[in-house]
Amino acid sequence: MHRLDPIERLPDGSLFRLTPGQLRSVRGLTKRCCNFSGGECLLLDGVCPQHISRSLLCRWFRRAVLPQQPKREQSIRSPKKLRRCAVCGRGILTRSGRAKYCRDCAKEVHRQQKAKSARKRRSGVDNLGAKSS
């Protein structure tokens, strides 16, 4: 299997997944590819992988066809939900606006938060620092 350049993958190593709107536009661009002929790829002598895939599989498409549409390329390669983990700095795709940590760091941070909360509860001190009676 060929290794893809780091720029051609997400920070977690997975392929770029296309949204339904991006998929429609990419399929339209695929038809403009010089190697595309009626659903077939002339280079592969078979079905065009880019035309049937929900990710960016075809290296020719990524390097020759997609750069001709810079705004579309930017929207696919730089998802808005891409953030950095607050602990280790790795890139993460967030599912919500509250996500701050990658999966590995989230487990450790959650464990530390639970321990801190339990210590505070056992000490009998409220949020203002006054001893509760």
ZAZA-201984 format. One line per 8 residues: number of its first residue (from 0); their letters; for each residue x negated, y negated, z negated of N, C-alpha, C, O. Coordinates in Angstrom, 2 decimals, always signed. Layout:
N
NUM	A	X Y Z X Y Z X Y Z X Y Z | ...
END
This chain:
133
0	MHRLDPIE	-0.84 +1.18 +0.00 +0.00 +0.00 +0.00 -0.88 -1.24 +0.00 -1.89 -1.29 -0.71 | -0.51 -2.23 +0.79 -1.28 -3.47 +0.88 -0.98 -4.35 -0.32 +0.15 -4.42 -0.80 | -2.01 -5.01 -0.80 -1.82 -5.95 -1.90 -1.47 -7.32 -1.32 -2.09 -7.77 -0.36 | -0.48 -7.96 -1.91 -0.11 -9.29 -1.48 -0.94 -10.32 -2.24 -1.35 -10.09 -3.38 | -1.17 -11.45 -1.59 -1.87 -12.53 -2.25 -1.06 -12.98 -3.45 +0.17 -12.87 -3.43 | -1.70 -13.50 -4.52 -0.95 -13.95 -5.70 +0.09 -15.01 -5.36 +1.14 -15.07 -6.01 | -0.17 -15.85 -4.37 +0.78 -16.91 -4.01 +2.06 -16.32 -3.41 +3.09 -16.99 -3.38 | +1.99 -15.09 -2.92 +3.14 -14.47 -2.27 +3.99 -13.67 -3.24 +4.91 -12.96 -2.83
8	RLPDGSLF	+3.69 -13.76 -4.52 +4.46 -13.07 -5.55 +4.80 -14.04 -6.68 +4.17 -15.09 -6.82 | +5.78 -13.67 -7.47 +6.12 -14.45 -8.66 +5.07 -14.21 -9.73 +4.29 -13.26 -9.62 | +5.02 -15.04 -10.77 +4.01 -14.87 -11.82 +4.04 -13.49 -12.49 +3.01 -13.01 -12.96 | +5.21 -12.85 -12.55 +5.27 -11.53 -13.17 +4.89 -10.41 -12.21 +4.93 -9.24 -12.59 | +4.52 -10.76 -10.97 +4.07 -9.77 -10.00 +5.14 -9.24 -9.08 +4.84 -8.49 -8.15 | +6.39 -9.62 -9.30 +7.47 -9.14 -8.44 +7.60 -10.01 -7.19 +7.06 -11.11 -7.13 | +8.31 -9.49 -6.20 +8.54 -10.24 -4.97 +9.58 -11.32 -5.20 +10.40 -11.22 -6.12 | +9.55 -12.35 -4.38 +10.56 -13.39 -4.43 +11.91 -12.79 -4.06 +12.02 -12.14 -3.02
16	RLTPGQLR	+12.93 -12.99 -4.88 +14.28 -12.51 -4.60 +15.08 -13.69 -4.06 +15.03 -14.79 -4.62 | +15.80 -13.47 -2.99 +16.53 -14.54 -2.34 +17.96 -14.63 -2.87 +18.61 -13.61 -3.10 | +18.43 -15.85 -3.05 +19.82 -16.06 -3.40 +20.65 -15.84 -2.14 +20.09 -15.82 -1.05 | +21.97 -15.68 -2.26 +22.78 -15.47 -1.05 +22.64 -16.58 -0.01 +22.61 -16.30 +1.19 | +22.55 -17.84 -0.46 +22.36 -18.94 +0.48 +21.01 -18.88 +1.17 +20.91 -19.11 +2.38 | +19.97 -18.57 +0.41 +18.63 -18.44 +0.98 +18.58 -17.26 +1.94 +17.92 -17.32 +2.98 | +19.27 -16.18 +1.59 +19.29 -14.99 +2.43 +19.88 -15.30 +3.81 +19.35 -14.87 +4.83 | +20.98 -16.05 +3.83 +21.60 -16.43 +5.12 +20.64 -17.27 +5.96 +20.49 -17.05 +7.16
24	SVRGLTKR	+19.98 -18.23 +5.32 +19.08 -19.09 +6.08 +17.84 -18.33 +6.55 +17.35 -18.57 +7.66 | +17.34 -17.39 +5.73 +16.17 -16.60 +6.12 +16.53 -15.67 +7.28 +15.72 -15.48 +8.19 | +17.73 -15.10 +7.26 +18.15 -14.24 +8.37 +18.27 -15.04 +9.66 +17.97 -14.54 +10.74 | +18.71 -16.29 +9.54 +18.75 -17.15 +10.73 +17.36 -17.45 +11.25 +17.13 -17.47 +12.46 | +16.42 -17.67 +10.34 +15.03 -17.91 +10.74 +14.39 -16.66 +11.32 +13.56 -16.74 +12.23 | +14.78 -15.50 +10.80 +14.22 -14.24 +11.28 +14.51 -14.07 +12.77 +13.69 -13.54 +13.52 | +15.67 -14.53 +13.18 +16.05 -14.41 +14.60 +15.17 -15.27 +15.50 +15.08 -15.03 +16.70 | +14.51 -16.28 +14.91 +13.60 -17.13 +15.68 +12.18 -16.56 +15.75 +11.34 -17.09 +16.48
32	CCNFSGGE	+11.92 -15.50 +15.01 +10.59 -14.89 +14.98 +10.26 -14.32 +16.37 +11.12 -13.74 +17.03 | +9.03 -14.50 +16.79 +8.62 -14.03 +18.12 +8.58 -12.51 +18.21 +8.58 -11.96 +19.32 | +8.56 -11.82 +17.08 +8.52 -10.36 +17.08 +9.89 -9.72 +16.89 +10.00 -8.50 +16.85 | +10.95 -10.54 +16.78 +12.29 -10.05 +16.53 +13.04 -9.90 +17.86 +13.08 -10.82 +18.67 | +13.63 -8.74 +18.06 +14.40 -8.52 +19.28 +15.60 -7.63 +18.96 +15.46 -6.41 +18.86 | +16.76 -8.24 +18.79 +17.99 -7.49 +18.57 +17.97 -6.63 +17.31 +18.46 -5.50 +17.34 | +17.43 -7.14 +16.23 +17.38 -6.39 +14.98 +16.15 -5.51 +14.85 +15.94 -4.89 +13.80 | +15.35 -5.44 +15.88 +14.14 -4.61 +15.88 +12.91 -5.49 +15.77 +12.89 -6.63 +16.25
40	CLLLDGVC	+11.88 -4.96 +15.14 +10.59 -5.64 +15.05 +9.68 -5.03 +16.11 +9.43 -3.83 +16.11 | +9.17 -5.87 +17.01 +8.32 -5.37 +18.08 +6.99 -4.84 +17.55 +6.42 -3.92 +18.12 | +6.49 -5.42 +16.47 +5.22 -4.96 +15.90 +5.35 -3.59 +15.25 +4.43 -2.77 +15.32 | +6.49 -3.33 +14.62 +6.66 -2.09 +13.88 +7.37 -1.00 +14.67 +7.43 +0.15 +14.23 | +7.91 -1.34 +15.83 +8.70 -0.40 +16.63 +9.83 +0.20 +15.81 +10.07 +1.41 +15.85 | +10.52 -0.63 +15.08 +11.64 -0.16 +14.26 +12.44 -1.35 +13.75 +12.31 -2.46 +14.26 | +13.25 -1.09 +12.74 +14.09 -2.13 +12.16 +13.21 -3.20 +11.50 +12.21 -2.89 +10.85 | +13.61 -4.45 +11.68 +12.88 -5.57 +11.09 +13.10 -5.56 +9.57 +14.23 -5.72 +9.12
48	PQHISRSL	+12.04 -5.37 +8.77 +12.23 -5.31 +7.32 +12.70 -6.63 +6.73 +13.43 -6.64 +5.73 | +12.31 -7.74 +7.32 +12.70 -9.03 +6.79 +14.19 -9.28 +7.01 +14.84 -9.95 +6.19 | +14.74 -8.76 +8.08 +16.14 -8.99 +8.40 +17.07 -8.21 +7.49 +18.21 -8.63 +7.28 | +16.62 -7.10 +6.94 +17.49 -6.27 +6.11 +17.16 -6.37 +4.62 +17.84 -5.76 +3.80 | +16.13 -7.12 +4.26 +15.67 -7.19 +2.87 +16.20 -8.42 +2.16 +16.53 -9.42 +2.80 | +16.29 -8.34 +0.83 +16.69 -9.48 +0.00 +15.47 -10.17 -0.60 +15.61 -10.98 -1.52 | +14.28 -9.87 -0.10 +13.06 -10.52 -0.57 +12.19 -10.84 +0.64 +12.54 -10.52 +1.77 | +11.06 -11.48 +0.39 +10.15 -11.84 +1.48 +9.14 -10.72 +1.67 +8.08 -10.71 +1.03
56	LCRWFRRA	+9.46 -9.77 +2.55 +8.59 -8.62 +2.76 +7.59 -8.81 +3.89 +6.43 -8.41 +3.77 | +8.01 -9.40 +4.97 +7.21 -9.46 +6.18 +6.11 -10.53 +6.08 +6.40 -11.71 +5.92 | +4.87 -10.10 +6.17 +3.75 -11.03 +6.08 +3.76 -12.03 +7.24 +3.46 -13.21 +7.05 | +4.12 -11.56 +8.43 +4.18 -12.46 +9.58 +5.22 -13.55 +9.33 +4.98 -14.72 +9.63 | +6.35 -13.17 +8.79 +7.40 -14.14 +8.49 +6.93 -15.16 +7.46 +7.14 -16.36 +7.63 | +6.27 -14.68 +6.39 +5.80 -15.58 +5.33 +4.74 -16.55 +5.82 +4.70 -17.70 +5.37 | +3.89 -16.11 +6.73 +2.76 -16.95 +7.14 +2.97 -17.73 +8.43 +2.31 -18.75 +8.63 | +3.87 -17.28 +9.30 +4.02 -17.96 +10.59 +5.39 -18.62 +10.76 +5.47 -19.72 +11.31
64	VLPQQPKR	+6.45 -17.99 +10.31 +7.79 -18.52 +10.56 +8.26 -19.44 +9.45 +8.74 -20.54 +9.72 | +8.12 -19.02 +8.21 +8.62 -19.81 +7.08 +7.95 -21.18 +6.94 +8.65 -22.14 +6.61 | +6.65 -21.33 +7.16 +6.03 -22.66 +7.05 +6.57 -23.69 +8.06 +6.35 -24.88 +7.88 | +7.27 -23.25 +9.08 +7.85 -24.19 +10.04 +9.04 -24.93 +9.44 +9.47 -25.96 +9.97 | +9.56 -24.42 +8.33 +10.67 -25.06 +7.61 +10.19 -25.38 +6.18 +10.51 -24.62 +5.26 | +9.45 -26.47 +5.98 +8.81 -26.72 +4.68 +9.79 -26.85 +3.51 +9.49 -26.37 +2.42 | +10.94 -27.48 +3.71 +11.89 -27.63 +2.60 +12.45 -26.28 +2.19 +12.59 -26.01 +0.99 | +12.77 -25.45 +3.15 +13.30 -24.12 +2.86 +12.24 -23.26 +2.17 +12.53 -22.52 +1.23
72	EQSIRSPK	+11.00 -23.37 +2.66 +9.91 -22.62 +2.05 +9.71 -23.05 +0.59 +9.51 -22.21 -0.28 | +9.75 -24.34 +0.34 +9.58 -24.86 -1.02 +10.69 -24.38 -1.94 +10.43 -24.02 -3.09 | +11.93 -24.35 -1.44 +13.05 -23.91 -2.29 +12.95 -22.42 -2.62 +13.41 -22.00 -3.69 | +12.38 -21.63 -1.74 +12.25 -20.19 -1.98 +11.06 -19.91 -2.89 +11.17 -19.11 -3.82 | +9.94 -20.55 -2.65 +8.71 -20.24 -3.39 +8.60 -20.93 -4.74 +7.78 -20.53 -5.56 | +9.40 -21.94 -5.00 +9.35 -22.64 -6.28 +10.74 -22.67 -6.91 +11.41 -23.71 -6.87 | +11.18 -21.55 -7.47 +12.51 -21.54 -8.08 +12.59 -22.53 -9.23 +11.61 -22.73 -9.95 | +13.75 -23.14 -9.40 +13.93 -24.14 -10.45 +13.83 -23.53 -11.83 +13.51 -24.24 -12.79
80	KLRRCAVC	+14.11 -22.26 -11.96 +14.11 -21.63 -13.27 +12.75 -21.08 -13.67 +12.64 -20.31 -14.62 | +11.71 -21.46 -12.96 +10.36 -20.99 -13.29 +9.77 -21.89 -14.37 +9.68 -23.10 -14.20 | +9.37 -21.28 -15.50 +8.79 -22.01 -16.62 +7.55 -21.30 -17.12 +7.19 -20.23 -16.63 | +6.89 -21.91 -18.08 +5.72 -21.33 -18.72 +6.08 -20.89 -20.13 +6.84 -21.57 -20.83 | +5.55 -19.77 -20.55 +5.75 -19.27 -21.91 +5.07 -20.25 -22.88 +3.95 -20.69 -22.63 | +5.76 -20.58 -23.98 +5.23 -21.54 -24.94 +4.04 -20.97 -25.72 +3.27 -21.74 -26.29 | +3.89 -19.65 -25.76 +2.81 -19.03 -26.52 +1.60 -18.73 -25.64 +0.50 -19.23 -25.89 | +1.81 -17.91 -24.60 +0.67 -17.45 -23.80 +0.48 -18.23 -22.50 -0.60 -18.15 -21.90
88	GRGILTRS	+1.48 -18.97 -22.04 +1.34 -19.78 -20.85 +1.64 -19.06 -19.54 +1.52 -19.66 -18.47 | +2.04 -17.78 -19.60 +2.39 -17.07 -18.37 +3.68 -17.63 -17.79 +4.52 -18.14 -18.53 | +3.83 -17.54 -16.48 +5.05 -18.00 -15.83 +6.19 -17.02 -16.09 +5.99 -15.80 -16.02 | +7.37 -17.54 -16.38 +8.54 -16.70 -16.60 +9.72 -17.26 -15.82 +9.84 -18.47 -15.64 | +10.59 -16.39 -15.36 +11.84 -16.81 -14.75 +12.90 -16.78 -15.83 +13.20 -15.72 -16.39 | +13.46 -17.93 -16.13 +14.43 -18.00 -17.21 +15.82 -17.66 -16.70 +16.18 -17.95 -15.56 | +16.59 -17.03 -17.57 +17.98 -16.71 -17.25 +18.91 -17.75 -17.84 +20.08 -17.83 -17.47 | +18.39 -18.55 -18.77 +19.20 -19.60 -19.39 +18.30 -20.81 -19.64 +17.09 -20.74 -19.41
96	GRAKYCRD	+18.88 -21.89 -20.09 +18.11 -23.09 -20.37 +17.37 -23.03 -21.70 +16.59 -23.92 -22.00 | +17.62 -21.99 -22.48 +17.03 -21.89 -23.82 +15.77 -21.04 -23.86 +15.07 -21.05 -24.87 | +15.46 -20.31 -22.82 +14.32 -19.39 -22.85 +13.00 -20.16 -22.93 +12.76 -21.10 -22.17 | +12.15 -19.75 -23.87 +10.86 -20.40 -24.06 +9.69 -19.42 -23.97 +8.55 -19.84 -23.77 | +9.97 -18.12 -24.13 +8.90 -17.15 -24.26 +9.05 -16.02 -23.25 +10.16 -15.70 -22.82 | +7.92 -15.42 -22.87 +7.96 -14.21 -22.04 +8.42 -13.06 -22.93 +8.50 -13.21 -24.15 | +8.73 -11.91 -22.34 +9.28 -10.80 -23.12 +8.34 -10.33 -24.21 +8.76 -10.04 -25.33 | +7.05 -10.24 -23.89 +6.09 -9.76 -24.88 +5.98 -10.71 -26.08 +6.01 -10.28 -27.23
104	CAKEVHRQ	+5.88 -11.99 -25.80 +5.74 -12.98 -26.87 +7.05 -13.16 -27.63 +7.03 -13.44 -28.83 | +8.19 -13.01 -26.96 +9.48 -13.21 -27.60 +9.68 -12.23 -28.76 +10.22 -12.61 -29.80 | +9.25 -10.99 -28.59 +9.38 -10.01 -29.66 +8.59 -10.43 -30.89 +9.10 -10.37 -32.02 | +7.36 -10.86 -30.69 +6.50 -11.26 -31.79 +7.02 -12.53 -32.47 +7.05 -12.61 -33.69 | +7.43 -13.52 -31.68 +7.93 -14.78 -32.23 +9.21 -14.52 -33.01 +9.40 -15.08 -34.09 | +10.10 -13.68 -32.48 +11.35 -13.36 -33.18 +11.06 -12.67 -34.51 +11.71 -12.97 -35.51 | +10.11 -11.78 -34.54 +9.73 -11.09 -35.76 +9.21 -12.08 -36.80 +9.54 -11.98 -37.98 | +8.38 -13.03 -36.36 +7.83 -14.04 -37.27 +8.93 -14.96 -37.81 +8.92 -15.31 -38.98
112	QKAKSARK	+9.88 -15.33 -36.95 +10.98 -16.20 -37.38 +11.86 -15.50 -38.41 +12.30 -16.12 -39.38 | +12.12 -14.21 -38.20 +12.93 -13.46 -39.15 +12.22 -13.35 -40.50 +12.86 -13.47 -41.54 | +10.91 -13.13 -40.50 +10.15 -13.03 -41.74 +10.15 -14.36 -42.49 +10.31 -14.38 -43.71 | +9.99 -15.46 -41.77 +10.00 -16.78 -42.39 +11.36 -17.08 -43.01 +11.44 -17.61 -44.11 | +12.43 -16.72 -42.29 +13.78 -16.94 -42.79 +14.04 -16.11 -44.04 +14.65 -16.59 -45.00 | +13.58 -14.87 -44.04 +13.77 -14.01 -45.20 +13.00 -14.53 -46.41 +13.53 -14.51 -47.52 | +11.77 -15.01 -46.22 +10.98 -15.57 -47.32 +11.69 -16.80 -47.91 +11.76 -16.97 -49.13 | +12.21 -17.64 -47.03 +12.89 -18.85 -47.46 +14.16 -18.50 -48.25 +14.45 -19.11 -49.28
120	RRSGVDNL	+14.90 -17.52 -47.76 +16.13 -17.09 -48.44 +15.81 -16.50 -49.82 +16.53 -16.76 -50.78 | +14.75 -15.73 -49.91 +14.37 -15.12 -51.19 +13.86 -16.16 -52.19 +14.01 -15.97 -53.40 | +13.28 -17.24 -51.71 +12.72 -18.25 -52.61 +13.80 -19.10 -53.25 +13.56 -19.72 -54.28 | +14.99 -19.15 -52.66 +16.10 -19.91 -53.23 +16.03 -21.39 -52.94 +16.69 -22.17 -53.61 | +15.26 -21.81 -51.97 +15.12 -23.22 -51.61 +16.00 -23.48 -50.39 +15.97 -22.72 -49.43 | +16.81 -24.59 -50.45 +17.64 -24.91 -49.30 +16.84 -25.73 -48.29 +15.64 -25.92 -48.45 | +17.51 -26.21 -47.25 +16.83 -26.92 -46.17 +16.19 -28.23 -46.61 +15.21 -28.67 -46.00 | +16.72 -28.86 -47.66 +16.19 -30.14 -48.09 +15.02 -29.99 -49.05 +14.41 -30.99 -49.44
128	GAKSS	+14.69 -28.79 -49.44 +13.56 -28.57 -50.32 +13.94 -28.53 -51.79 +13.09 -28.30 -52.65 | +15.23 -28.76 -52.08 +15.67 -28.72 -53.48 +16.00 -27.29 -53.89 +16.51 -26.50 -53.09 | +15.70 -26.99 -55.14 +15.99 -25.66 -55.67 +17.50 -25.53 -55.84 +18.15 -26.40 -56.43 | +18.05 -24.42 -55.32 +19.48 -24.20 -55.48 +19.75 -23.57 -56.83 +18.96 -22.77 -57.32 | +20.90 -23.93 -57.45 +21.19 -23.41 -58.79 +22.18 -22.27 -58.79 +22.51 -21.74 -59.85
END
